[in-house]
Amino acid sequence: DRNFQGRSYECMGDCADMHSYMSRCHSCRVESGCWMMYDHPNYMGNQYFFRRGEYADYMSMFGMSNCIRSCRMIPMYRGSYRMRIYERENFMGQMYEMMDDCDSIMDRYRMSHCQSCHIMDGHWIFYEQPHYRGR
């Protein structure tokens, strides 16, 4: 339940279906690492990035309509980061290579849409809106 009330479950790694441990989850405490949480079993549906901290009512924080149903730990990575983004589906159209954070694809590359990408190194998170906002 919210504010760390009710039953609890400690997850040390990937969990494809939390329903077998608890019927609902409305608050979360991340003690270490980074996690991707999903609102459907088997790592499906909307995904939400959680880092170390307390999330007493994450549904309100992230505007979620469903509670967490599965989660996956993001492994530590210390190498280089490299990705190619494409303006069209299936790696078509204009391509740009990125090696660092970008707070606005539109401002940096004059791209109105990014329809596909090829991750070559590292972990990346895309956001719907500029400046790391949106889903």
Secondary structure, DSSP 4 states (H G I P E B T S, - for coil): -GGG-S------S-BS-GGGT-S----EEE-SSEEEEEEETTTEEEEEEE-SEEETTHHHHHT-SS---EEEEEPP--S--EEEEEEEGGGEEEEEEE-S--S-HHHHH--S---EEEEEES-----SBTTTB--
